[in-house]
Amino acid sequence: MSFLLPKLTCKREVDQAIKSVAEKVLVLRFGRDNDAVCLQLDDILAKTAHDLSKMAVIYLVDVNNVPVYTQYFDISYIPSTVFFFNGQHMKVDYGSPDHTKFVGSFKTKQDFIDLIEVILRGAMRGKLIVRSPIDPNNIPKYDLLYQGI
């Protein structure tokens, strides 16, 4: 399903997307095209892309092509999904220690749609962090890895 969504292949393209997407949520899925969990997430993103076209722009980013962003967002688990609004990184409180990204795949299309709606509403009100509307049982659990300590 990853062939249905546009890809960003270098740092310059990612920078351009962050700067140019206005008044919509920018969704960047960091992962690999041949990873099973990434393909599962890509399927959900592709199925919701049309429904969310007025609220969000979705891009796929290969972690091997943009090591600068992979390191900046501390992407040690894939897939990881990062959100922006008007060039500003949006954080989401999932009930986990890491608010910068969503790690893993969404369980349902509705979880993803609800999250985009909450991020957009919060961003329109000037908030930089919003509370996740996703049921805590549907959020994948993982341990944070601190590299270089």
C-alpha positions in Angstrom: 0.0 0.0 0.0 3.0 2.3 0.4 2.8 3.0 -3.4 -0.5 4.9 -2.9 1.0 7.7 -0.7 3.6 10.3 -1.8 7.2 9.7 -0.6 9.8 12.2 0.6 13.3 10.9 -0.4 15.7 13.5 1.0 16.2 16.0 3.8 15.4 18.9 1.4 12.0 17.4 0.5 11.1 16.9 4.2 12.2 20.5 5.0 10.1 21.8 2.1 7.0 19.8 3.2 7.3 21.1 6.8 7.6 24.7 5.5 5.0 24.6 2.8 2.0 22.7 4.3 -0.3 25.4 5.7 -3.5 25.1 7.6 -3.4 21.3 7.6 -1.8 18.7 9.7 1.4 17.3 8.1 1.7 13.6 8.8 5.2 12.1 8.3 5.4 8.3 8.6 9.0 7.3 9.2 9.7 3.6 8.4 10.7 1.2 5.6 8.6 0.1 2.6 9.3 -3.6 3.2 8.5 -3.7 6.9 5.3 -5.6 7.8 4.1 -3.1 10.5 4.9 -0.2 8.2 2.8 -1.8 5.5 -0.1 -2.3 7.9 0.2 1.4 8.9 0.5 2.5 5.3 -2.7 0.7 4.5 -4.6 2.6 7.2 -3.0 5.9 6.1 -3.9 5.2 2.4 -7.5 4.4 3.2 -8.0 7.6 5.3 -6.0 10.0 3.0 -9.0 10.9 0.9 -11.3 11.3 3.9 -8.7 13.6 5.6 -7.7 15.5 2.5 -9.2 18.8 3.9 -7.5 18.3 7.3 -4.2 16.5 6.6 -1.3 15.8 4.2 0.4 12.4 4.5 3.9 11.6 3.4 6.1 8.5 3.8 9.7 8.9 4.7 12.3 6.1 4.6 14.4 6.3 7.7 17.5 5.3 5.7 17.2 8.4 3.4 16.9 11.1 6.1 19.3 10.1 9.0 19.2 13.8 10.2 15.5 13.5 11.0 15.8 9.9 12.2 18.3 11.1 14.8 16.5 14.4 15.6 13.2 12.6 16.4 15.1 9.7 18.0 13.4 7.2 15.8 14.6 3.9 17.2 11.4 2.0 16.5 9.6 1.9 13.2 7.1 2.9 12.1 7.0 6.2 13.9 4.6 8.9 12.9 5.3 12.6 13.5 2.8 15.5 13.2 3.3 19.1 12.3 1.0 22.1 11.8 2.1 25.3 10.0 5.8 24.3 10.5 5.4 23.6 14.2 6.0 20.2 15.6 2.8 19.0 17.3 3.2 16.8 20.4 0.5 14.3 21.6 0.1 12.9 25.1 -0.5 9.2 24.5 -0.1 8.3 28.2 3.5 7.3 27.4 6.8 9.0 28.3 7.3 10.1 24.6 5.0 12.8 23.3 7.0 13.6 20.1 5.8 10.7 17.9 3.4 7.8 17.6 5.2 4.5 17.5 3.7 1.5 15.8 0.6 1.1 13.7 -2.9 2.4 14.6 -5.4 -0.4 15.4 -8.2 1.2 13.3 -8.8 3.8 10.7 -11.1 5.7 13.2 -8.2 6.0 15.7 -6.1 7.8 13.2 -9.0 10.0 12.0 -9.8 11.0 15.6 -6.2 11.8 16.3 -5.9 14.1 13.3 -9.1 15.9 14.2 -7.9 16.5 17.8 -4.4 17.7 16.6 -6.1 20.1 14.1 -8.5 21.5 16.7 -5.7 21.9 19.2 -3.4 23.5 16.7 -6.1 26.0 15.6 -6.4 27.0 19.3 -2.6 27.6 19.5 -1.8 24.5 21.5 1.5 22.7 20.9 0.5 19.5 22.8 -2.9 17.7 22.8 -4.3 14.7 24.6 -4.7 11.6 22.5 -8.3 10.5 21.9 -7.2 6.9 21.2 -8.2 4.3 23.7 -5.1 3.5 25.8 -5.6 -0.3 25.0 -5.1 0.6 21.3 -1.8 2.3 21.8 1.3 0.0 21.3 3.5 -0.3 24.4 7.2 0.0 24.2 10.3 0.9 26.3 12.3 4.0 25.5 15.8 3.4 24.4 18.3 6.0 25.3 21.3 5.7 23.0 24.7 7.0 23.9 24.2 7.2 27.7 
